[in-house]
Amino acid sequence: MGALDEGHYCVVLENGVKLGDDGFEQEPETVAIEDAVKVLLQGLGEDVNREGLRKTPLRVAKALRYKQNVRDIVQGALFPEVGVENGTGHAGGAGGLVLVRDIDLFSYCESCLLPFQVKCHVGYIPSGQRVVGLSKLSRVADIFAKRLQDPQQLADDICFGLHHGINPTGVAVVLQCSHIHFPNLQSAFLESNHKRLSKITVGSGLGTFENHDSPNWLDFFGLLRCRDISLDNIRSRNSCKDSWCPSRSQKVGPSGNPDMETAVAAIVRSLGQDLCRKELVGTPNRFVKWLMNFKDAKLEMKLNGFATMPLKTVGLTNYKEHIRSEVNLSLWSLCEHHLLPFYGLVHIGYISGEEINPVGKSLLQSIVHFHGFKLQVQERLTRQIAETVSPLLGGDIMVVVEANHTCMISRGIEKFGSNTATIAVLGRFSNDPLARSKFLQMIPSYSL
Amino acid sequence: MGALDEGHYCVVLENGVKLGDDGFEQEPETVAIEDAVKVLLQGLGEDVNREGLRKTPLRVAKALRYKQNVRDIVQGALFPEVGVENGTGHAGGAGGLVLVRDIDLFSYCESCLLPFQVKCHVGYIPSGQRVVGLSKLSRVADIFAKRLQDPQQLADDICFGLHHGINPTGVAVVLQCSHIHFPNLQSAFLESNHKRLSKITVGSGLGTFENHDSPNWLDFFGLLRCRDISLDNIRSRNSCKDSWCPSRSQKVGPSGNPDMETAVAAIVRSLGQDLCRKELVGTPNRFVKWLMNFKDAKLEMKLNGFATMPLKTVGLTNYKEHIRSEVNLSLWSLCEHHLLPFYGLVHIGYISGEEINPVGKSLLQSIVHFHGFKLQVQERLTRQIAETVSPLLGGDIMVVVEANHTCMISRGIEKFGSNTATIAVLGRFSNDPLARSKFLQMIPSYSL
């Protein structure tokens, strides 16, 4: 596979090498990241030469090393525009805010290395008889997002980059950020309503937006009406780092995998980051602890213990076969092609005259976690769940998995609204389309 | 500006040249498209050396010549997956549908060359012990979308491309398409509720989806529940070409600009298209007719005639100054950087003791059209509207323009949900943030 297959990027790295050139794969930083990812895969008990995993290290390196130069982007797209002056009171002058709203971005959390999603609103007040091409506001935001960040730093970086690139009267950025909130292996089995996302809103301003009391902010928020944002619910600069990343609230301690921590540290260094920076000190440890949730071996053992439990409550007086369902079981998993989370809901249909008992319902959720908490692809996961529940539920099984894939958002194609549904069927569902259709109608509409 | 500034693509053209390479700009097809775009700009009465327009021909060429090879994309991403067989009745086998939903795409209408937006749902049933990387379904759809298309042909192309790339048991595609429905210059002034979008839903299937009665379609639509799609509302294969593109319902006849039509024909030929294909025969004529709506000269004259009309109804007994507003005026315009439409709503605030009269309201809408129907940037448009209405409405003016830019969707950054708001202020609004805030609260939430 050529370098182009993985993404349609062709970007200039800071050292001038183009991603997409064959040279990229030989760069020492690329090789260092690939080597480190191999250590992590081995630490998870995986075979790095298995076909699904063979290119995973290169995919990770490509995604992480995306960089571009702000000045090159902005300088080529400053257009002269008469009537745009520094003075107030002129149409298009100060007060003449230009705001691009609802730009979808993603970034990488510097505390745990997981991607987080961003709804970005970026605006500026032109000056010096120049406006900048609208798409460039989004491009500059994107450059800073594709680094290890925390939300406030990201907002500050975008703001600073645009301020120095465009030299406007003022520039302002508001980011609505959502960080995936994975349960750890233990709590996944205990909490049925685990919160999926950690959210905060941050802002940053320079020039006429530097002061939070500036009337320009009133205009900015006025144009963001109906988005549930105001000066009041913007996180203050000092409080946000501590509470934002869910991994920060987990208990501190060694991961027990020093080799994997060393490998992650090598990745972070290959990105040009200083591991002594206080925000990064515990990052390799936190990432490895999170990753080890997906180690395969220990789960299979637990699963064997459940396989003989009675799942159903026999003895309804009116014994009659129906299509029955357990819907909205939580799913957390890790895409083996990209080492990125996918998460969503699992729905299980079966044909039986008996109701499932409460222990049975909890067992089905456990089975989903058993198959979810490892390196997976959604197609295999769906099949494995069907095959595991089949002997417990009578052999007529339909499993539907609906999931959001972080790799569909943060790698290459960046299709933010997309999600994936898969079906596996066994027994009578295989040959009865109306039974399948009836079960599909039992599934609530998908939203996370 | 280097080739990289315009887009983060690096894609291989069908002749093997990479977009993003310096060589691209010297390709004869690129030069032919650039020359043709210059003829169009001159036909619109524009100076092709004006800074805002200087790179427009190259931008158009880059966007139109995007191409990539399906086989290269898919072949590198077929992963072995045990349990995926041709036979029915196996989990992950036939019935084991994999469906990626809600992929945002855009394509170009072969009848009029304008971009249309697509919500794409693409699925397949794996076979031969192989699954394809999920992102590849989206990538293949994207390749065929970035050509001159009609919706049914696009669905058929994606389906055929995946069928031959993956060799699955079956493959199916459903596309929900929206085509911008520009009013022509005359009707813009007459119709206040012009329909903004022309919509259709199309589908295509091969293998086990080839027959419309196939039970596999039941599964497919079952997984698209709550999206208002069913077999019944999918347009039949023969009816769709005639009624889909709004330009097809306009009257046939010469555009009066043979040089511009020849230039557009050259663009279509440079894309490797056969102009004798019946769908393309009238395309240059339709595009030129549409484009000439934006010729600048004739509009300025009309505007002068209105400038002295009385706008307001004097004589309220309780004469008191208020912030008053005219909101949701329709906007249609053409981005001069990309030759692509932008469209949305204009809101005008003013401070006065008098109500505006019905003729005045209609005049404001006309002023918006006067400034909209030409090559524009949103910032300038906002300022021009403010300056034009200022003498008519007493000098205290705030104009807010909210617009969707086709170039933000179909060029480079592809930020589908984004939209842009601009403000221009004159008179007392310049120094009174609370007046601005009050007017902003009068504007309904933006949705098109």
Interface residues (C-beta under 8 A of the other chain):
Chain A: M1 G2 L4 D5 H8 Y9 C10 V11 V12 K18 L19 G20 E51 G52 Q68 D72 I73 G76 A77 F79 P80 E81 G83 V84 T88 G89 H90 A91 G92 A94 G95 G96 L97 V98 L99 V100 R101 D102 I103 D104 P126 V131 G133 L134 S135 S138 R139 D142 P215 N216 L218 D219 G222 L223 R225 C226 H337 V377 Q378 E379 R380 T382 R383 A386 E387 S390 I397 V399 V400 H405 C407 M408 R411 G412 I413 E414 K415 F416 G417 S418 N419 T420 A421 T422 I423 A424 V425 L426 G427 F429 S430 N431 P433 L434 R436 S437 L440 Q441 I443 S445 Y446
Chain B: M1 G2 L4 D5 H8 Y9 C10 V11 V12 K18 L19 G20 E51 G52 Q68 D72 I73 G76 A77 F79 P80 E81 V82 G83 V84 T88 G89 H90 A91 G92 A94 G95 G96 L97 V98 L99 V100 R101 D102 I103 D104 P126 V131 G133 L134 S135 S138 R139 D142 P215 N216 L218 D219 G222 L223 R225 C226 H337 V377 Q378 E379 R380 T382 R383 A386 E387 I397 V399 V400 H405 C407 M408 R411 G412 I413 E414 K415 F416 G417 S418 N419 T420 A421 T422 I423 A424 V425 L426 G427 F429 S430 N431 P433 L434 R436 S437 L440 Q441 I443 S445 Y446
